[in-house]
Amino acid sequence: MTRVLIVGAGEGGHKLIQALQDHSQICVVCVVDVSSQAPGIQRAREYGIATRQDYLQAVEEFSKEGLDVILEVTGDASVYERLVGAVTDDTLVISGRTLRFFMLLIEDKIALIRELVKWQRELQLILDAAHDGMLGLNDRGEIALFNAGAQRLLGTSAKETLGRHVEEVFPESGLTRILTSKRAELNQVQRVNGTEIVVNRMPVLDESGAVVGAISVFRDVTELRHLAAEVTNLREIQTLLEAVIQSTQDAISVVDKDGKGILINPAYTRLTGLSRADVIGKPADVDIAEGDSMHLQVLRTKQPVRNVPLKVGPLRKEVIVDVAPILVNNELRGSVGVIHDISEIQRLTKELDQANKLLRSVQAKYTFDDVTGHSLHLRMAVEQAKRAALTPATVLLRGESGTGKELFAHAIHHASERRYHAFVRVNCAAISETLLESELFGYEEGAFTGARRGGKKGLFEEASKGTIFLDEVGELNQSTQAKLLRTLQEQEIVRVGGAKPIPIDVRLIAATHVNLEQAVASGQFREDLYYRLNVIPIVIPPLRYRKDDIPELCQQVIHRLNQAYGRNVESISEDAIAMLQEYHWPGNVRELENTLGRAMLNMTFQELVLDARHLPLLHQRGSFAPALPPVNASVWTEGTLQDIVRRAEQIAIEQTLSATHGNKTEAAKRLGISLRSLYYKLNQFTS
C-alpha cells in the first residue's frame, strides 16, 4: 500500500482526493491546508482522512509510520523546496506543476468514465426496448448482457444472472459452444421454460479475430408464426398490386384521405420528373404545373373525374388525367389517378416532321457506334461523351490532331435531343480572321464593302435548335473570343454592322489541340471564355496510349478503304499488326488511315491479306523529303514572280505535310507560320 500525504486542499487537492480515494493500492493518510474551510479539507473529513494546517509538522508526524509520496498542490514553489528538504530519500515529493499535468490526464479519465457510464445506460435502454431477448457472454463465459426481452422470455431478472457463469444459469443456451467453435448458429429452434423460441447464436470477435464473447438473440416462435401469416397475406396483396401498377405504361399516383401522396409508379416519375421524395407525404397538388388537382376535387366530392387536361411536373408535361375515389366499406380512404401523356404523341408528331427535314438539313454523320476501340482511356472518353450528350452543357474536346475530335462531336450531337436539327461544323483555323466573325455571327446589309444585299445569317443562326462545332477554337483572336463569350453568356448574337440582339438556341461543342491553360497564362486566350468552354472537358487519348485498339481500327479502315479503292482486302496479318503497334503514331488515327491506304495501294488485286511487307518503313518516316526541283527547271522560270513564289510555297507545304504525316499543327510549327495561315494557303492551292 502506498501512503500519500496531500499538501494543499484547494480545487486541485479536492480533485486529487476524489481521484485517489477509491484506489485499492493508495492510502491518503493526511490532507494539509492553512485554511480549515478549504474544499479538500471538507472532503477529507467526509472520507475520514486526517487533516492538518502545518505541513512540516504533518510530514514529521506521518513520516514516523512511513510516508511514500507527498503531493504538493499549493502552487507555491517555496513549499515544494521546504518539503524536499524535510524528507528522507525514501519519500518522493511531487511538485504542483507535475501534478497539474497528471490532473489533466485524471480529469480526462474521469470524463471518459462518465461518458462510458452514460453510454452504457443508453445502450441498456436501447437493448431493453428491443422486443427480442438478448443474452451475451464475455470470453470467460460470464453473463454480461441480459436485456428486458430475455428477462420476459426466460423468467428471471438481470440482477440474478449478470456476472454469473452461463452454465450455472442457462446451460441449454449453447453459448459456451460458440465461444469454442467461433461459428454462428442461425435460426435454431428450442424450448425453454415451456416456450418454443427461435435462436441465433453468434461469436463476438475483436479486430484480430480473437473471440471476446458470444451473444444469442431469440424470439417467441408463436409471435413469429403469427407475424409470418400476416406478412404472407400482405405480400400476396402487395405483389398483386405492384404487378397491376408496374404493368401499365400510364403514370399512376395514389393519395390518402388527407390528400397526401402515398404511392407512385416508375412511369409517373418518368413522366413528371418528380421522385418519390418529391411526392410521398406531400400535398396532392405538388405535381400540378397548370390547372387544379383532381385528387383534391375527388376527395371533396367522392365522385370520379375523367379526361381532364393538365400540365404536370417541372417540365410542364401536357397530360390527361382520370381520378377515382378509393372507398372501403363506403369509407373514403383516398383516391387514385391515372395520367396519360399526350405530350409523347405530340413529340412523336414533331419528330416525324423533323425527320422529314433531315434529308434537307446538315446533320451529324457519325454516332458512338463509329468510335472504334475498347481501351480504358477511350471507353472513359466515350462514357463521358455519352453523359454529356444528355445535357445541354457546353463540351470541350481536348486531344492531339488526328485523334477523332470531330467524330466525337458528331456522335454527341447525334445522341442528343438536338439530333433532328442542324449540325454546323466550323474550322476556326481555316477561315481568315477578317472573315471569321462575319461567318460566325452574320452581317447586316452595308456592314462592309461587298456585303450581300439584305445581309446574311451567321453560322450560329444556321445552327438554330441544333449544335455548332467550333474546331480549333484555340486559334480565335481576342476580338472574336470576346464576342463568343457574350454569345455564350447571353444566348444571343449581334450581327456585324447590326445593333439588335438576336436570341439563339444553340448547343456549343468546341475542340482544340492547344493547351488552353498555357494560352490563358500567356494572355493569348481569355480566362473567362476558358471557363465558359470548359464545362464538360473530354480528353480523347492519342493512338500511342491505346495501341490495343489498333487491330480493330485496322479492320474498320480496311473495310472502308476497300470500298474507296475498289479492293478486296479481307484481313491484316499478325506481323503487320505487331509492326503497327511498335510505332508511336505522332499523327494518331489519321496517320494510321494514311499508312493503311498506302499499304493497300502497294498490294496487287489478287492479294487478300495485308502483310508487313506492304507497309511503308514507319520508323524512317519523316527522316527525308523529296528534293526541290532543280533551279533551272521550268517550275522556277515560267510565269510571273508571284506565280513562282506561289508554286514554291505549295511545294514546301506539301513536302512538310508529307514529313509530318499530314499533321497540320506540326507542319505549321516547322514552317514557322500559324495554323490559320497554313489552312488559308491550303485553301488557296485547291481553289
C-alpha positions as CSV (number, residue, x, y, z in Angstrom):
1,M,0.0,0.0,0.0
2,T,1.4,3.4,-1.0
3,R,1.0,6.0,1.8
4,V,0.3,9.5,0.4
5,L,0.3,13.0,2.1
6,I,-1.5,15.8,0.2
7,V,-0.3,19.4,0.9
8,G,-2.8,21.9,-0.4
9,A,-6.6,21.4,-0.3
10,G,-7.9,23.9,-2.8
11,E,-9.5,22.8,-6.1
12,G,-6.5,20.8,-7.1
13,G,-6.3,18.9,-3.8
14,H,-10.0,18.4,-3.8
15,K,-9.8,16.6,-7.2
16,L,-6.9,14.6,-6.1
17,I,-8.7,13.3,-3.0
18,Q,-11.7,12.3,-5.2
19,A,-9.4,10.6,-7.8
20,L,-7.3,8.6,-5.2
21,Q,-9.9,7.7,-2.6
22,D,-11.2,4.6,-4.3
23,H,-7.8,3.4,-5.5
24,S,-7.0,-0.1,-4.0
25,Q,-3.2,0.5,-3.8
26,I,-3.2,4.1,-2.5
27,C,-3.9,5.3,1.1
28,V,-4.2,9.1,1.6
29,V,-3.1,9.4,5.3
30,C,-3.5,13.2,5.7
31,V,-4.5,16.4,3.9
32,V,-2.9,19.7,4.9
33,D,-4.0,23.2,4.2
34,V,-3.7,26.5,6.2
35,S,-7.5,27.0,5.8
36,S,-9.7,24.7,7.7
37,Q,-12.6,25.5,5.3
38,A,-10.7,24.5,2.1
39,P,-12.9,22.2,-0.1
40,G,-10.3,19.5,0.1
41,I,-10.3,19.6,4.0
42,Q,-14.1,19.2,4.0
43,R,-13.9,16.3,1.6
44,A,-11.1,14.6,3.6
45,R,-13.2,14.9,6.8
46,E,-16.1,13.2,4.9
47,Y,-13.8,10.3,4.0
48,G,-12.4,10.1,7.5
49,I,-8.9,11.3,6.4
50,A,-6.7,13.1,8.9
51,T,-6.3,16.9,8.3
52,R,-3.6,19.3,9.5
53,Q,-2.7,23.0,9.0
54,D,1.1,22.9,9.3
55,Y,2.6,20.8,6.6
56,L,6.1,20.5,8.2
57,Q,4.6,19.1,11.4
58,A,2.4,16.8,9.4
59,V,5.4,15.5,7.5
60,E,7.3,14.9,10.7
61,E,4.2,13.2,12.3
62,F,3.3,10.8,9.5
63,S,6.9,10.0,8.5
64,K,7.2,8.0,11.7
65,E,4.7,5.5,10.4
66,G,6.2,5.6,6.9
67,L,5.4,8.1,4.1
68,D,5.9,7.1,0.5
69,V,4.7,10.1,-1.5
70,I,4.0,13.8,-0.8
71,L,1.8,15.6,-3.4
72,E,2.3,19.3,-3.2
73,V,-0.6,21.2,-4.8
74,T,-0.3,24.6,-3.2
75,G,1.3,26.2,-6.3
76,D,4.0,27.8,-4.1
77,A,7.5,26.8,-5.2
78,S,8.9,27.6,-1.7
79,V,6.6,25.0,-0.2
80,Y,7.9,22.4,-2.6
81,E,11.6,23.2,-1.7
82,R,10.9,23.0,2.1
83,L,9.2,19.7,1.6
84,V,12.1,18.3,-0.3
85,G,14.5,19.4,2.4
86,A,12.3,18.0,5.2
87,V,12.0,14.4,4.0
88,T,14.4,11.5,3.6
89,D,15.3,9.9,0.3
90,D,12.7,7.2,0.9
91,T,9.9,9.7,0.4
92,L,9.0,11.1,-3.1
93,V,7.9,14.7,-3.3
94,I,5.9,15.6,-6.4
95,S,5.5,19.3,-7.3
96,G,2.3,21.1,-8.2
97,R,3.5,21.7,-11.7
98,T,4.0,18.0,-12.3
99,L,0.7,17.2,-10.6
100,R,-1.2,19.7,-12.8
101,F,-0.1,17.6,-15.8
102,F,-1.3,14.4,-14.2
103,M,-4.5,16.1,-13.1
104,L,-5.3,16.9,-16.7
105,L,-5.0,13.2,-17.5
106,I,-7.0,12.3,-14.5
107,E,-9.8,14.7,-15.4
108,D,-9.9,13.3,-18.9
109,K,-10.1,9.8,-17.5
110,I,-13.0,10.8,-15.2
111,A,-14.8,12.5,-18.1
112,L,-14.3,9.4,-20.2
113,I,-15.6,7.2,-17.4
114,R,-18.7,9.4,-17.1
115,E,-19.3,9.2,-20.8
116,L,-18.8,5.5,-20.8
117,V,-21.3,5.1,-17.9
118,K,-23.8,7.3,-19.8
119,W,-23.3,5.3,-23.0
120,Q,-23.8,2.1,-21.1
121,R,-27.0,3.4,-19.6
122,E,-28.3,4.5,-23.1
123,L,-27.2,1.2,-24.7
124,Q,-29.1,-0.7,-22.0
125,L,-32.2,1.4,-22.6
126,I,-32.0,0.6,-26.3
127,L,-31.4,-3.1,-25.7
128,D,-34.3,-3.2,-23.2
129,A,-36.6,-1.5,-25.8
130,A,-35.9,-4.3,-28.3
131,H,-38.7,-6.9,-28.4
132,D,-36.2,-9.8,-28.9
133,G,-34.4,-11.4,-26.0
134,M,-30.6,-10.9,-25.9
135,L,-28.1,-12.8,-23.8
136,G,-24.4,-12.0,-24.1
137,L,-21.2,-13.5,-22.6
138,N,-17.7,-12.3,-22.1
139,D,-14.7,-14.5,-23.0
140,R,-14.9,-16.3,-19.6
141,G,-18.4,-17.4,-20.2
142,E,-19.9,-14.9,-17.7
143,I,-23.2,-13.2,-18.5
144,A,-22.5,-9.6,-19.4
145,L,-25.8,-8.7,-21.2
146,F,-29.3,-9.7,-20.3
147,N,-32.0,-7.4,-21.6
148,A,-35.7,-7.0,-20.7
149,G,-36.8,-9.3,-23.5
150,A,-34.6,-12.0,-22.2
151,Q,-36.0,-11.5,-18.7
152,R,-39.5,-11.8,-20.0
153,L,-38.9,-15.0,-22.1
154,L,-36.6,-16.8,-19.7
155,G,-38.4,-15.8,-16.5
156,T,-35.5,-14.4,-14.4
157,S,-34.1,-11.0,-13.6
158,A,-30.9,-9.4,-14.7
159,K,-29.8,-8.9,-11.1
160,E,-29.9,-12.7,-10.6
161,T,-28.0,-13.5,-13.8
162,L,-25.4,-10.8,-14.6
163,G,-21.8,-11.8,-13.7
164,R,-22.7,-15.5,-13.2
165,H,-21.3,-18.2,-15.5
166,V,-23.9,-19.1,-18.2
167,E,-23.6,-22.9,-17.4
168,E,-24.9,-22.2,-13.9
169,V,-27.9,-20.2,-15.1
170,F,-28.8,-21.3,-18.6
171,P,-26.8,-24.5,-19.6
172,E,-29.1,-25.0,-22.5
173,S,-28.1,-21.7,-24.1
174,G,-25.3,-23.3,-26.2
175,L,-23.2,-20.1,-26.0
176,T,-20.2,-21.9,-24.5
177,R,-20.1,-23.9,-27.6
178,I,-20.0,-20.8,-29.7
179,L,-17.0,-19.5,-27.7
180,T,-15.1,-22.6,-28.6
181,S,-16.2,-23.1,-32.3
182,K,-16.3,-19.4,-33.3
183,R,-19.2,-20.4,-35.7
184,A,-22.6,-18.8,-35.8
185,E,-25.7,-20.9,-35.4
186,L,-28.7,-19.3,-37.0
187,N,-32.5,-20.0,-36.8
188,Q,-32.2,-22.7,-34.2
189,V,-35.5,-23.8,-32.6
190,Q,-35.6,-25.0,-29.0
191,R,-37.9,-25.0,-26.0
192,V,-37.2,-23.0,-22.8
193,N,-39.5,-23.0,-19.8
194,G,-42.2,-24.5,-22.0
195,T,-41.9,-21.7,-24.6
196,E,-40.7,-22.5,-28.1
197,I,-38.2,-19.9,-29.3
198,V,-36.0,-19.4,-32.4
199,V,-32.4,-18.6,-31.5
200,N,-29.5,-17.0,-33.4
201,R,-26.1,-17.5,-31.7
202,M,-23.0,-15.6,-32.9
203,P,-19.4,-15.2,-31.7
204,V,-18.1,-11.7,-30.9
205,L,-14.7,-11.2,-32.4
206,D,-12.1,-8.4,-32.0
207,E,-10.1,-6.8,-34.7
208,S,-7.6,-9.6,-34.7
209,G,-10.3,-12.3,-35.0
210,A,-10.0,-13.5,-31.4
211,V,-13.2,-14.4,-29.6
212,V,-14.1,-11.9,-26.9
213,G,-17.6,-13.1,-26.2
214,A,-20.8,-14.6,-27.7
215,I,-24.4,-13.4,-28.0
216,S,-27.7,-15.0,-28.6
217,V,-30.8,-13.3,-29.9
218,F,-34.1,-15.1,-29.5
219,R,-37.8,-14.7,-30.1
220,D,-41.1,-16.5,-29.2
221,V,-41.9,-18.7,-32.2
222,T,-45.6,-18.2,-31.6
223,E,-45.2,-14.5,-32.3
224,L,-43.1,-15.2,-35.4
225,R,-45.7,-17.6,-36.8
226,H,-48.5,-15.1,-36.3
227,L,-46.4,-12.4,-37.9
228,A,-45.4,-14.7,-40.8
229,A,-49.0,-15.4,-41.6
230,E,-49.8,-11.7,-41.6
231,V,-46.7,-10.9,-43.8
232,T,-47.6,-13.6,-46.2
233,N,-51.1,-12.2,-46.7
234,L,-49.7,-8.7,-47.1
235,R,-47.1,-9.8,-49.5
236,E,-49.6,-11.5,-51.7
237,I,-51.7,-8.4,-51.8
238,Q,-48.7,-6.2,-52.4
239,T,-47.4,-8.5,-55.2
240,L,-50.8,-8.3,-56.9
241,L,-51.0,-4.6,-56.5
242,E,-47.4,-4.0,-57.7
243,A,-48.0,-6.2,-60.7
244,V,-51.0,-4.1,-61.7
245,I,-49.2,-0.8,-61.2
246,Q,-45.9,-1.8,-62.8
247,S,-47.6,-3.4,-65.9
248,T,-49.1,-0.1,-67.1
249,Q,-47.2,2.5,-69.1
250,D,-49.5,5.2,-67.8
251,A,-48.4,7.1,-64.7
252,I,-50.3,6.3,-61.5
253,S,-50.4,8.3,-58.3
254,V,-52.4,7.5,-55.1
255,V,-53.1,9.9,-52.2
256,D,-54.7,9.2,-48.8
257,K,-57.9,10.7,-47.5
258,D,-56.0,13.8,-46.3
259,G,-54.6,14.4,-49.9
260,K,-51.0,13.3,-49.1
261,G,-49.2,11.2,-51.7
262,I,-48.7,7.6,-50.7
263,L,-47.8,5.7,-53.9
264,I,-46.4,6.4,-57.4
265,N,-45.1,4.1,-60.1
266,P,-41.9,4.4,-62.3
267,A,-44.0,5.7,-65.2
268,Y,-45.1,8.6,-63.0
269,T,-41.5,9.5,-62.3
270,R,-40.5,9.3,-65.9
271,L,-43.5,11.5,-66.9
272,T,-43.4,14.2,-64.3
273,G,-39.7,14.2,-63.4
274,L,-40.7,14.0,-59.7
275,S,-39.2,11.4,-57.4
276,R,-40.8,9.6,-54.5
277,A,-39.2,12.1,-52.1
278,D,-40.9,14.9,-54.1
279,V,-44.3,13.3,-53.8
280,I,-44.7,10.8,-51.0
281,G,-46.2,12.6,-47.9
282,K,-46.6,15.9,-49.9
283,P,-49.9,17.6,-50.8
284,A,-51.7,16.2,-53.8
285,D,-51.2,19.4,-55.9
286,V,-47.4,19.2,-55.6
287,D,-47.1,17.9,-59.2
288,I,-49.6,20.4,-60.8
289,A,-47.9,23.0,-63.0
290,E,-51.1,24.3,-64.6
291,G,-54.7,23.5,-63.5
292,D,-56.4,22.2,-60.4
293,S,-55.6,19.0,-58.6
294,M,-58.2,16.4,-59.5
295,H,-57.2,14.4,-56.4
296,L,-58.5,17.1,-54.1
297,Q,-61.7,17.5,-56.1
298,V,-62.4,13.8,-55.9
299,L,-61.7,13.8,-52.2
300,R,-64.2,16.6,-51.7
301,T,-67.0,15.2,-54.0
302,K,-66.3,11.5,-53.7
303,Q,-67.1,11.4,-57.5
304,P,-64.7,10.3,-60.2
305,V,-63.4,12.6,-63.0
306,R,-62.2,11.7,-66.5
307,N,-60.2,13.2,-69.3
308,V,-59.2,16.4,-67.6
309,P,-56.3,18.2,-69.3
310,L,-53.5,19.4,-67.1
311,K,-49.8,20.3,-67.1
312,V,-47.7,18.4,-64.6
313,G,-44.1,18.4,-63.3
314,P,-41.3,20.9,-63.6
315,L,-41.2,20.3,-67.4
316,R,-44.9,21.2,-67.6
317,K,-45.9,18.0,-69.5
318,E,-49.3,18.0,-71.1
319,V,-51.4,15.2,-69.8
320,I,-55.0,13.9,-69.5
321,V,-55.9,12.5,-66.0
322,D,-58.6,10.1,-64.8
323,V,-59.1,10.1,-61.0
324,A,-61.4,7.9,-58.9
325,P,-62.1,7.7,-55.1
326,I,-60.9,4.7,-53.0
327,L,-63.8,3.6,-50.9
328,V,-63.6,0.8,-48.3
329,N,-66.9,-0.2,-46.8
330,N,-68.2,3.2,-48.1
331,E,-65.5,5.0,-46.2
332,L,-63.2,7.3,-48.2
333,R,-59.6,6.2,-47.9
334,G,-58.1,8.2,-50.7
335,S,-58.0,8.5,-54.5
336,V,-56.1,7.0,-57.4
337,G,-55.2,8.8,-60.5
338,V,-54.1,7.6,-63.9
339,I,-52.1,10.1,-66.0
340,H,-51.9,9.8,-69.8
341,D,-49.0,11.5,-71.5
342,I,-50.3,13.3,-74.6
343,S,-47.1,15.2,-75.0
344,E,-45.5,11.9,-76.1
345,I,-47.9,11.8,-79.1
346,Q,-47.1,15.5,-79.8
347,R,-43.4,14.8,-79.6
348,L,-43.6,11.9,-82.0
349,T,-45.5,14.0,-84.4
350,K,-43.0,16.8,-84.1
351,E,-40.1,14.3,-84.6
352,L,-41.8,12.9,-87.7
353,D,-41.8,16.4,-89.1
354,Q,-38.2,16.9,-88.2
355,A,-37.3,13.6,-89.7
356,N,-38.8,14.7,-93.0
357,K,-36.4,17.7,-92.8
358,L,-33.5,15.5,-92.0
359,L,-32.7,14.8,-95.6
360,R,-32.6,18.5,-96.4
361,S,-30.6,19.7,-93.4
362,V,-27.0,19.4,-92.3
363,Q,-26.7,16.6,-89.8
364,A,-24.1,14.7,-87.9
365,K,-22.6,11.8,-89.9
366,Y,-21.2,9.7,-87.1
367,T,-22.6,8.0,-84.0
368,F,-20.9,6.4,-81.0
369,D,-21.1,3.1,-82.9
370,D,-18.4,4.6,-85.2
371,V,-16.0,5.1,-82.3
372,T,-13.7,2.0,-82.6
373,G,-11.8,0.6,-79.7
374,H,-12.2,-0.8,-76.2
375,S,-9.2,0.5,-74.4
376,L,-9.7,2.0,-70.9
377,H,-8.8,5.6,-71.9
378,L,-11.1,5.5,-74.9
379,R,-14.0,3.9,-73.0
380,M,-13.7,6.6,-70.4
381,A,-13.9,9.3,-73.1
382,V,-16.9,7.7,-74.8
383,E,-18.7,7.3,-71.4
384,Q,-18.1,11.0,-70.6
385,A,-19.3,12.0,-74.1
386,K,-22.5,9.9,-73.8
387,R,-23.3,11.5,-70.5
388,A,-22.6,14.9,-71.9
389,A,-24.9,14.2,-74.9
390,L,-27.8,14.0,-72.4
391,T,-27.2,17.6,-71.2
392,P,-27.3,21.0,-72.9
393,A,-24.0,21.9,-71.4
394,T,-21.0,23.1,-73.5
395,V,-18.5,20.4,-74.3
396,L,-14.7,21.0,-74.8
397,L,-13.0,18.2,-76.7
398,R,-9.3,18.0,-75.9
399,G,-6.7,16.0,-77.8
400,E,-3.9,15.9,-80.4
401,S,-4.6,16.3,-84.1
402,G,-5.9,13.2,-85.7
403,T,-7.4,11.6,-82.5
404,G,-11.0,11.9,-83.7
405,K,-12.4,15.1,-82.0
406,E,-14.8,15.8,-84.9
407,L,-16.1,12.2,-84.8
408,F,-16.9,12.7,-81.1
409,A,-18.6,16.0,-81.8
410,H,-20.8,14.3,-84.4
411,A,-21.6,11.4,-82.0
412,I,-22.5,13.8,-79.2
413,H,-24.9,15.7,-81.4
414,H,-26.4,12.5,-82.8
415,A,-27.1,11.2,-79.3
416,S,-28.6,14.5,-78.0
417,E,-32.2,15.8,-78.2
418,R,-31.0,18.2,-80.9
419,R,-30.2,15.3,-83.3
420,Y,-33.0,16.3,-85.7
421,H,-31.7,19.8,-86.1
422,A,-28.6,21.1,-87.8
423,F,-25.0,20.2,-87.0
424,V,-22.8,23.0,-88.2
425,R,-19.0,22.5,-88.2
426,V,-16.6,25.5,-88.2
427,N,-12.8,25.1,-88.5
428,C,-11.8,28.3,-86.8
429,A,-8.2,28.0,-88.1
430,A,-9.3,27.5,-91.8
431,I,-11.1,30.8,-92.0
432,S,-9.2,34.1,-92.1
433,E,-9.5,36.4,-89.1
434,T,-11.2,39.1,-91.2
435,L,-14.0,36.7,-92.3
436,L,-14.4,34.5,-89.3
437,E,-16.5,37.0,-87.2
438,S,-19.0,37.6,-90.0
439,E,-19.2,33.9,-90.8
440,L,-20.0,33.0,-87.2
441,F,-22.4,35.9,-86.4
442,G,-23.6,37.1,-89.8
443,Y,-23.7,40.6,-91.0
444,E,-26.2,43.3,-91.9
445,E,-26.6,44.9,-95.3
446,G,-23.9,47.5,-95.9
447,A,-21.8,46.3,-92.9
448,F,-18.7,46.3,-95.2
449,T,-17.7,46.6,-98.8
450,G,-19.0,43.6,-100.7
451,A,-21.7,42.7,-98.1
452,R,-24.6,40.8,-99.6
453,R,-27.8,42.8,-100.1
454,G,-30.2,42.0,-97.2
455,G,-27.3,40.8,-95.1
456,K,-26.5,37.2,-94.2
457,K,-27.3,34.8,-91.4
458,G,-24.3,33.7,-89.4
459,L,-23.4,30.1,-88.6
460,F,-24.8,30.4,-85.1
461,E,-28.2,31.3,-86.6
462,E,-27.9,28.5,-89.1
463,A,-27.4,26.1,-86.2
464,S,-30.7,27.2,-84.5
465,K,-32.0,24.5,-82.2
466,G,-29.1,22.3,-83.2
467,T,-25.3,22.1,-82.5
468,I,-22.4,24.2,-83.6
469,F,-19.0,22.6,-83.5
470,L,-16.1,25.1,-83.3
471,D,-12.9,23.1,-84.2
472,E,-9.5,24.6,-83.4
473,V,-11.2,27.1,-81.0
474,G,-7.8,27.9,-79.6
475,E,-7.0,29.8,-82.8
476,L,-9.6,32.5,-82.2
477,N,-8.3,36.1,-81.9
478,Q,-9.1,38.3,-78.9
479,S,-12.0,40.2,-80.6
480,T,-13.8,37.0,-81.7
481,Q,-13.2,35.5,-78.3
482,A,-15.0,38.4,-76.6
483,K,-17.9,38.1,-79.0
484,L,-18.1,34.3,-78.5
485,L,-18.1,34.9,-74.7
486,R,-21.0,37.3,-74.9
487,T,-22.9,34.8,-77.1
488,L,-22.5,32.0,-74.5
489,Q,-23.4,34.3,-71.6
490,E,-26.5,35.9,-73.1
491,Q,-27.6,33.2,-75.6
492,E,-27.9,35.9,-78.3
493,I,-25.8,37.2,-81.1
494,V,-25.4,40.6,-82.8
495,R,-24.6,40.6,-86.5
496,V,-21.6,42.5,-87.8
497,G,-22.8,46.0,-88.5
498,G,-26.0,45.5,-86.5
499,A,-27.2,46.6,-83.1
500,K,-30.2,44.4,-82.5
501,P,-29.5,41.3,-80.4
502,I,-30.9,38.0,-81.9
503,P,-31.7,35.3,-79.5
504,I,-30.3,31.8,-80.3
505,D,-30.9,28.3,-79.1
506,V,-27.6,26.5,-80.0
507,R,-25.6,23.9,-78.2
508,L,-21.8,24.5,-78.5
509,I,-19.2,21.8,-78.8
510,A,-15.6,23.1,-79.0
511,A,-12.4,21.3,-79.8
512,T,-8.7,22.2,-79.7
513,H,-5.3,20.6,-79.6
514,V,-3.9,23.8,-78.0
515,N,-3.0,23.8,-74.3
516,L,-5.6,26.4,-73.3
517,E,-4.3,26.7,-69.7
518,Q,-0.9,27.8,-71.1
519,A,-2.7,30.1,-73.6
520,V,-4.7,31.7,-70.7
521,A,-1.5,32.1,-68.7
522,S,0.3,33.8,-71.6
523,G,-2.7,36.1,-72.3
524,Q,-3.5,34.6,-75.7
525,F,-6.8,33.2,-74.6
526,R,-9.4,34.8,-72.3
527,E,-9.7,33.2,-68.9
528,D,-13.5,33.9,-68.7
529,L,-14.1,32.3,-72.1
530,Y,-12.0,29.3,-71.0
531,Y,-14.3,28.7,-68.0
532,R,-17.3,29.0,-70.3
533,L,-16.0,26.4,-72.7
534,N,-14.5,24.0,-70.1
535,V,-17.9,23.0,-68.6
536,I,-17.6,19.3,-69.7
537,P,-14.0,18.7,-70.8
538,I,-13.4,15.4,-72.6
539,V,-9.8,14.3,-73.3
540,I,-9.6,12.0,-76.4
541,P,-6.5,9.8,-76.0
542,P,-3.8,9.7,-78.7
543,L,-3.3,6.4,-80.5
544,R,0.0,5.7,-78.8
545,Y,-1.9,5.3,-75.5
546,R,-4.4,2.8,-76.9
547,K,-2.4,0.5,-79.1
548,D,-4.6,-2.4,-78.2
549,D,-7.2,-0.8,-80.3
550,I,-5.0,-0.9,-83.5
551,P,-6.3,-4.4,-84.7
552,E,-9.9,-3.3,-84.5
553,L,-9.1,0.1,-86.1
554,C,-7.3,-1.6,-88.9
555,Q,-10.3,-3.8,-89.8
556,Q,-12.5,-0.8,-89.8
557,V,-10.2,1.3,-92.0
558,I,-9.6,-1.6,-94.4
559,H,-13.3,-2.2,-94.8
560,R,-13.8,1.5,-95.6
561,L,-10.8,1.7,-98.0
562,N,-11.9,-1.4,-99.8
563,Q,-15.0,0.5,-101.0
564,A,-13.0,3.7,-101.8
565,Y,-10.1,1.9,-103.7
566,G,-12.1,-0.9,-105.2
567,R,-10.0,-3.6,-103.4
568,N,-11.0,-6.8,-101.6
569,V,-8.5,-7.0,-98.7
570,E,-10.0,-9.4,-96.2
571,S,-7.7,-9.1,-93.2
572,I,-4.3,-7.9,-91.9
573,S,-1.6,-10.3,-90.7
574,E,-0.3,-10.5,-87.1
575,D,3.2,-9.4,-88.2
576,A,1.7,-6.3,-89.7
577,I,-0.3,-5.6,-86.6
578,A,2.8,-6.1,-84.5
579,M,4.7,-3.6,-86.7
580,L,1.9,-1.1,-86.4
581,Q,1.8,-1.4,-82.6
582,E,5.6,-0.8,-82.3
583,Y,5.2,2.6,-84.0
584,H,4.5,5.7,-81.8
585,W,1.9,7.3,-84.2
586,P,2.5,11.1,-83.9
587,G,-0.3,11.6,-86.5
588,N,-2.7,9.4,-84.5
589,V,-5.6,7.7,-86.2
590,R,-5.4,10.0,-89.2
591,E,-1.8,8.8,-89.8
592,L,-2.9,5.1,-89.3
593,E,-5.5,5.6,-92.1
594,N,-2.9,7.1,-94.4
595,T,-0.5,4.3,-93.7
596,L,-3.0,1.6,-94.4
597,G,-4.2,3.4,-97.5
598,R,-0.6,3.4,-98.9
599,A,-0.2,-0.2,-97.9
600,M,-3.3,-1.3,-99.8
601,L,-2.2,0.6,-102.9
602,N,1.1,-1.4,-102.7
603,M,-0.9,-4.7,-102.9
604,T,-1.9,-6.5,-106.0
605,F,-5.6,-7.1,-106.7
606,Q,-5.1,-10.8,-106.0
607,E,-3.6,-10.3,-102.5
608,L,-6.3,-10.6,-99.8
609,V,-4.1,-10.3,-96.6
610,L,-2.3,-7.0,-95.9
611,D,1.2,-8.1,-94.6
612,A,4.1,-6.3,-93.0
613,R,6.0,-6.2,-96.3
614,H,3.2,-4.0,-97.8
615,L,3.6,-1.3,-95.0
616,P,5.9,1.7,-95.5
617,L,9.0,1.9,-93.3
618,L,7.3,3.5,-90.4
619,H,10.3,4.3,-88.2
620,Q,12.1,6.1,-91.1
621,R,9.1,8.3,-92.0
622,G,9.9,12.0,-91.7
623,S,13.6,11.4,-92.0
624,F,13.8,12.6,-95.6
625,A,11.7,14.6,-98.0
626,P,11.7,14.8,-101.8
627,A,14.3,17.3,-103.1
628,L,13.1,20.6,-104.5
629,P,13.1,20.7,-108.3
630,P,16.4,21.9,-109.8
631,V,16.9,25.7,-110.1
632,N,16.8,25.6,-113.9
633,A,13.6,23.6,-114.0
634,S,10.6,25.2,-115.7
635,V,8.7,25.4,-112.5
636,W,11.1,28.3,-111.5
637,T,11.2,30.1,-114.8
638,E,7.6,30.0,-116.2
639,G,5.1,32.7,-115.2
640,T,5.4,35.8,-113.1
641,L,7.4,36.1,-109.9
642,Q,4.1,35.8,-107.9
643,D,3.3,32.5,-109.7
644,I,6.8,31.2,-109.0
645,V,6.6,32.1,-105.3
646,R,3.1,30.5,-105.0
647,R,4.4,27.3,-106.5
648,A,7.4,27.3,-104.2
649,E,5.1,27.7,-101.2
650,Q,2.9,24.9,-102.4
651,I,5.9,22.6,-102.8
652,A,7.3,23.5,-99.4
653,I,4.0,22.9,-97.7
654,E,3.3,19.6,-99.4
655,Q,6.8,18.3,-98.5
656,T,6.4,19.4,-94.9
657,L,3.0,17.8,-94.6
658,S,4.5,14.6,-96.0
659,A,7.3,14.7,-93.5
660,T,4.7,15.2,-90.6
661,H,2.4,12.5,-92.0
662,G,-0.4,15.0,-92.5
663,N,-0.2,16.6,-89.1
664,K,-1.0,20.2,-89.9
665,T,-0.2,21.5,-86.4
666,E,3.3,20.1,-86.6
667,A,3.7,21.3,-90.2
668,A,2.8,24.9,-89.2
669,K,5.4,24.8,-86.5
670,R,8.1,23.6,-88.8
671,L,7.2,26.2,-91.4
672,G,7.1,29.0,-88.8
673,I,3.6,30.1,-89.6
674,S,0.3,30.0,-87.7
675,L,-2.1,27.1,-88.2
676,R,-4.7,29.6,-89.5
677,S,-2.2,30.7,-92.2
678,L,-1.5,27.1,-93.2
679,Y,-5.2,26.4,-93.7
680,Y,-5.6,29.6,-95.7
681,K,-2.7,28.7,-98.0
682,L,-4.1,25.2,-98.5
683,N,-7.5,26.6,-99.5
684,Q,-5.7,28.9,-102.0
685,F,-3.9,25.9,-103.5
686,T,-7.2,24.0,-104.1
687,S,-9.1,27.0,-105.4
